[in-house]
Amino acid sequence: MVNGRCRMHGGKAKGAQKGNRHAFKHGRYTAEHIAERRHFAELLREMRGFIDEVDGKE
């Protein structure tokens, strides 16, 4: 909220504390998983560019 308070409870909305293991369920947002997704996205971009190059689209 604009005033920095939770609209439902009225307390300060600071988010989860650092190291909050209760919010950690699947690891989708860990640094390792984010880096892995970026790596695979880069590989896909390279493959698409290679395919376009072979097909003569570029």
C-alpha positions as CSV (number, residue, x, y, z in Angstrom):
1,M,0.0,0.0,0.0
2,V,1.0,3.6,-0.5
3,N,1.3,4.2,3.3
4,G,3.6,1.1,3.7
5,R,1.1,-0.8,5.7
6,C,-0.6,-4.2,4.9
7,R,-4.1,-3.5,3.6
8,M,-5.5,-6.5,5.5
9,H,-3.6,-6.5,8.8
10,G,-2.4,-2.9,9.2
11,G,1.2,-3.9,10.0
12,K,4.4,-2.9,8.2
13,A,4.7,-5.0,5.0
14,K,8.4,-5.8,4.8
15,G,8.1,-9.2,3.2
16,A,9.7,-12.4,4.3
17,Q,12.8,-12.2,6.4
18,K,16.2,-13.1,4.9
19,G,16.8,-16.9,5.1
20,N,13.1,-17.7,5.6
21,R,13.1,-21.4,4.9
22,H,9.3,-21.6,5.3
23,A,8.8,-19.9,1.9
24,F,11.3,-22.3,0.2
25,K,9.3,-25.0,-1.5
26,H,10.6,-25.9,-4.9
27,G,13.8,-24.0,-5.6
28,R,12.5,-22.3,-8.7
29,Y,13.9,-18.9,-7.6
30,T,17.3,-20.1,-6.3
31,A,20.4,-18.5,-7.9
32,E,21.4,-21.9,-9.3
33,H,18.0,-22.5,-11.0
34,I,17.8,-18.9,-12.4
35,A,21.3,-19.3,-13.8
36,E,20.4,-22.7,-15.3
37,R,17.3,-21.2,-17.0
38,R,19.3,-18.3,-18.4
39,H,21.9,-20.7,-19.8
40,F,19.2,-22.8,-21.5
41,A,17.6,-19.7,-22.9
42,E,20.9,-18.6,-24.4
43,L,21.4,-22.0,-25.9
44,L,18.0,-21.8,-27.5
45,R,18.8,-18.4,-28.9
46,E,22.0,-19.7,-30.4
47,M,20.2,-22.7,-31.9
48,R,17.5,-20.5,-33.5
49,G,20.2,-18.3,-34.9
50,F,22.0,-21.3,-36.3
51,I,18.8,-22.7,-37.9
52,D,18.0,-19.3,-39.5
53,E,21.6,-19.1,-40.8
54,V,21.4,-22.6,-42.3
55,D,18.0,-21.8,-43.9
56,G,19.3,-18.6,-45.3
57,K,16.9,-16.3,-43.5
58,E,19.7,-14.0,-42.3
